[in-house]
Structures are given as C-alpha cells and as structure tokens.
Amino acid sequence: MLVKTILNNIEKHKSFVYGKTYFEILDSEKVVVVELKSRSNSKGKCHECGKSCGTYDTQPARNYEYVPFWNIPVYFRYAPRRVYCRQHGIHIEQLPWAEGKEHLTTSYKSFLASWAKRLSWKEVAAVFNTSWESVYRAIKWVVDYGLEHRDWDDVTQIGVDELAVFKGYKYLTCVYQLNKDRRRLLWCGMEHTEQTLLQFFKDFGEERIARLQYVMSDMWRPYLNVIKRKAINALNILDRFHIMKKFNEAIDAIRRQEVEKLEKQDKENVLTNGRWLLLKKAANLTQKQTVRLKQLLQINLSSVKAYLMREDFQRFWTYNSAIWANKFLKDWTTRAMRSKLKPMKKVAKMLRRHKELILNWFHARGELSSGPIEGLNNKAKLAIKKAYGFRTLNCLQIALYHQLGKLEEPPVTHRFC
C-alpha cells in the first residue's frame, strides 16, 4: 500500500492533493517527505475570514512535521500561497493541516498531546524524536482549545485546595468540580490569597455561583472569608482529610518532643522508627508494624495518649445526626483541654473555632466526599512531575489542565491514540 493511499484515507484535505513521496536527509537524519499541491484552479482561503481569495504570489516550500511512520519522521512539504483578501489584505493562505506559522501539523500536535497524558513530556520528546518545546506547544494548543470550549454549567459542588509548587513557600490555588458524575480541575491560580480565589469566582460568574450547593475547603482563613462572602447559597464544608491531618501533626510534634526527652535522660528510646506506627491507619500497617504498635500501646507515653485521643475522635465521623455529633465534639474537646498535651489542646481549640463548618459535614453526608480532592491533588503532583522541565507558572497550569481538566479536544481527521 502506498503512503499516499494511507494519507488519502486518514488525512484528506479538500482543494489539496498529495504528490511525490520520497526519502530525504534532513538535519543529518533520514526522513519521509510528502509533497502537497493545491488542486488546479482552486483558490486559497484568507486565514482571517476563511473566504476564498485570488492568489497574490507563492512562497518558498515549507516543511510541516507529521506523525512518524514506523518511527521515521514524516514531513509535508508545501509552498503556501499568499492571497489577496479585500477585507484583510495580503496574507498567507489558511492551511487545513497547520495553523499560522506553526511547523507542527494539527494531527501531530494531537498525537503528541495524547501521549503526554501517558508519559512524561521528556519521554514523549525522546520516543518520537522531537523537542521538549514541540511537546509543550502541542499540549498548549490542545489546552487552549479545551479552555475556550469548556462548559461550567453543570457545576454544583466544588472543592478548593492549595498545592505547593516550585521551591520555597509557593502555592497554587486549585478549584475542583466534585459532582459524583464529573470530577475535574476547573481553575488554578498562583498563590493562596483572597485575591486568587476571588478571581476564580469572577471567572465563574454570578449565575453559576448561585447554583452552587456545596463548597469544600480546608481551614485556610483567606479561603473561608471569600467563600462566606461569595458563595452565600452554598454550604461550606471543611475537608475531613485536613482536619485529621491536624491530629497527625499534633501526634508527630508530641512524639518528637518525647524522643528528645528520652535521649536527654539516656533512657531506652522505644519510639525509634515509630513515627509511621502512630500516623498510619491501622488497616494500612504491615503485620510486623501491627505487632509493634500493640507493644507500644502498653507503655505510658504521651505519644500513645495522643494516638488514643485521635482514634477516639474517629467515632465523630460515624454519627448520623449533627446534634449527637455536636455533643460528642463538645465532650471530646473538653477532655482534650484538660489533658497536658499542648499540641492536642491546639487541635481542640481549632475544632471549637470551626465547629459550625465541621458540623456541616453531616448536613451533606452522602452527597459529598473529601476523598476526590486528595485524589485529584495526588494526580496534580504527578502531572507536575510528568511535565518536568517547566519554568513558568503558565506552563505549570497547562500541565494541570491537560491532565485533570477533562477538556474537549480539537477536531482532527484521525485519532492515532
């Protein structure tokens, strides 16, 4: 079967025909060149308005990179016409296989972008013998199209969280859709300030804000302030994951203090390598860790007391009634405040301070889960690793939208993967 036959079946363009196909050495590499010509008596189209126009002159032939055949680079070679449009003047004609001055064909950009969801950008560039910048441009083209055509009208549940990026204390605010039938990244912006989240609500629009039912967030004050001010019809729910994270931070702080104290007293340090015994869920412990945890729980240590307090608090999430959950919360925080464990007292104060928002979890029970936020955050971290080599915020945002945005993709003549 001829290469032209394949192309005429998967990449046929009206008013253009395929000509000669041959091997050529290009940049010290053997490539396949496919010549393209305009049909006889056909007119080029203005790339501004799309109207057929008369030919002004013809430019030198250009190469347009296409999807490789058997890992052999393929180039379309075509001499574009300049056309005269009465409305827009003299311009290079509109080409159906490439946009503007881009040397990558749209099919190849779609091909690279699809593979970049499976492999790292660097690996995609290496496997298909192209540059990291070409992969980036391909992904940006797909993302730009998707952002222009995305639909937010079905969003009624959202989650707001921050993601640590770059070196130092740099954060990205991420807003996710949490509806059961569709979970995706809606928006992301630099920093985790009130101004950042206000920009999302501005982009989201008043009509969509009015339809919001639930907004899940952590205890970050700037987020809470904006949600209270903007999403007045929605129920703000504190993320269960972040609440329990505060418990783990308190346990770890107590453990570190206790390790230091035992070392100063030259006593046997039973907490050596015991950090994850106290922080991991019991169901996630290995058999060996389970045995050691049972032994540890028999020793009168502050770390053990903090661990037992956390395990006792887990009962809070099992209540069906907000009234009984509130009673339990009151009793637990009272006991925590009477303990001599300062980090746990800090947790108790936090629970009291955000009591109303924490209890909202029971009003939305069965409708909303905090699991998807952490799942999406983990995927976001993986997306950042896949895009290794990015140097700007814009590049980082493109990587996240590409992996998590579930964006509509540009139409192409053939899907290669």
VENSUL-V380415 format. One record per backbone hydrogen bond with DSSP energy under -0.5 kcal/mol. NH is the residue of the N-H (numbers start at 1). CO is the residue of the C=O. E is the energy in kcal/mol with one decimal. If there is no record, write none. Layout:
nh:co:e
NH:CO:E
NH:CO:E
This chain:
nh:co:e
6:2:-1.6
7:3:-2.5
8:4:-2.4
9:5:-0.8
9:6:-0.9
10:6:-1.8
11:7:-3.0
16:13:-1.7
17:37:-3.0
19:35:-3.5
22:33:-2.1
24:31:-2.2
26:24:-0.7
26:29:-3.3
29:26:-0.8
31:24:-3.0
32:73:-2.9
33:22:-3.3
33:31:-0.5
34:75:-3.0
35:20:-2.9
35:33:-0.5
36:77:-2.7
37:17:-2.6
39:15:-2.3
42:39:-1.9
44:53:-0.7
46:51:-2.6
47:92:-0.6
50:46:-2.2
53:44:-3.1
54:84:-0.7
56:82:-4.0
57:82:-1.3
59:80:-3.2
62:78:-2.8
64:76:-2.7
65:103:-3.1
66:74:-3.3
69:72:-2.1
70:68:-0.6
72:69:-2.3
73:71:-0.5
74:66:-0.7
75:32:-2.7
76:64:-3.1
77:34:-2.8
78:62:-2.2
78:76:-0.5
80:78:-0.9
82:57:-3.5
83:81:-0.5
83:91:-3.1
84:54:-2.4
85:83:-0.7
85:89:-2.9
89:85:-2.6
91:83:-2.2
91:89:-0.5
93:81:-2.8
94:45:-3.0
98:95:-0.6
102:99:-2.1
105:65:-2.6
106:97:-2.2
109:105:-2.2
110:106:-2.4
111:107:-2.1
112:108:-2.7
113:109:-2.4
114:110:-2.0
115:111:-1.8
116:112:-1.9
117:114:-1.1
118:115:-1.5
119:115:-2.6
121:386:-2.9
122:386:-0.5
124:120:-2.3
125:121:-2.2
126:122:-2.0
127:123:-3.0
128:124:-2.2
129:126:-0.9
130:125:-2.6
135:131:-1.8
136:132:-2.4
137:133:-2.6
138:134:-2.2
139:135:-2.3
140:136:-2.7
141:137:-2.1
142:138:-1.8
143:139:-2.8
144:140:-3.0
145:141:-1.7
146:142:-2.2
147:143:-3.0
148:144:-1.7
149:145:-1.3
150:146:-0.5
150:147:-0.5
155:152:-1.6
156:154:-0.6
158:214:-2.1
159:176:-2.2
160:216:-3.1
161:174:-2.2
163:172:-2.3
165:170:-2.5
170:165:-0.5
170:168:-1.7
172:163:-2.4
173:189:-3.1
173:191:-0.7
174:161:-3.3
174:172:-0.6
175:187:-2.8
176:159:-2.9
176:174:-0.5
177:184:-2.9
178:157:-2.8
179:157:-0.6
182:179:-1.5
184:177:-1.0
185:404:-2.3
186:175:-2.9
186:184:-0.5
187:175:-1.6
189:173:-2.0
191:171:-3.2
197:193:-1.7
198:194:-2.6
199:195:-1.6
200:196:-1.2
201:197:-2.0
202:198:-2.0
203:199:-2.3
204:200:-2.6
205:201:-1.8
209:205:-2.1
210:206:-2.1
211:207:-0.7
211:208:-0.7
212:208:-0.5
212:209:-1.3
213:156:-3.5
214:156:-1.5
215:235:-2.4
216:158:-2.7
217:237:-2.2
223:220:-0.7
224:220:-2.0
225:221:-2.6
226:222:-1.8
227:223:-2.6
228:224:-2.2
229:225:-1.6
230:226:-3.0
231:227:-1.5
232:230:-1.5
234:231:-0.8
235:213:-3.0
236:234:-0.6
237:215:-2.6
237:235:-0.6
238:357:-1.1
239:217:-3.2
243:239:-1.6
244:240:-2.4
245:241:-1.6
246:242:-1.2
246:243:-0.6
247:243:-1.0
248:244:-1.9
249:245:-2.3
250:246:-1.9
251:247:-2.6
252:248:-2.5
253:249:-2.0
254:250:-2.3
255:251:-2.5
256:252:-2.3
257:253:-1.9
258:254:-2.3
259:255:-2.5
260:256:-2.1
261:257:-2.0
262:258:-2.5
263:259:-2.1
264:260:-1.8
265:261:-1.5
266:263:-0.9
267:262:-2.4
270:268:-1.3
272:269:-1.2
274:271:-2.2
278:274:-1.1
278:275:-0.8
279:275:-1.3
280:276:-2.0
284:281:-1.6
285:282:-1.2
290:286:-2.5
291:287:-2.0
292:288:-2.0
293:289:-2.5
294:290:-2.0
295:291:-1.7
296:292:-2.3
297:293:-2.3
298:295:-0.9
299:296:-1.7
301:299:-1.6
305:301:-2.0
306:302:-2.4
307:303:-2.1
308:304:-2.6
309:305:-2.0
310:306:-2.1
311:307:-2.4
312:308:-2.1
313:309:-1.8
314:310:-1.0
315:312:-1.4
316:313:-2.3
317:314:-1.0
318:315:-1.5
319:316:-1.0
325:321:-2.1
326:322:-2.0
327:323:-1.7
328:324:-2.3
329:325:-2.5
330:326:-2.3
331:327:-2.3
332:328:-2.9
333:329:-2.5
334:330:-1.7
335:331:-2.0
336:332:-2.5
337:333:-2.2
338:334:-1.1
339:335:-0.6
339:336:-0.8
342:340:-0.9
345:341:-2.0
346:342:-2.1
347:343:-1.5
348:344:-2.2
349:345:-2.3
350:346:-1.9
351:347:-2.4
352:348:-2.2
353:349:-2.4
354:350:-1.8
355:352:-1.1
358:354:-2.3
359:355:-2.5
360:356:-0.9
361:358:-1.5
362:359:-1.4
363:359:-0.7
364:360:-1.3
365:362:-0.6
367:364:-2.4
368:364:-1.3
373:370:-0.7
374:370:-1.3
375:371:-2.4
376:372:-2.9
377:373:-2.5
378:374:-2.4
379:375:-1.9
380:376:-2.2
381:377:-2.2
382:378:-1.8
383:379:-2.3
384:380:-2.0
385:381:-1.7
386:382:-2.4
387:383:-1.7
388:385:-1.5
390:387:-1.4
396:392:-1.7
397:393:-2.6
398:394:-2.1
399:395:-2.0
400:396:-1.9
401:397:-2.8
402:398:-2.3
403:399:-1.7
404:400:-2.9
405:401:-1.8
416:414:-0.6
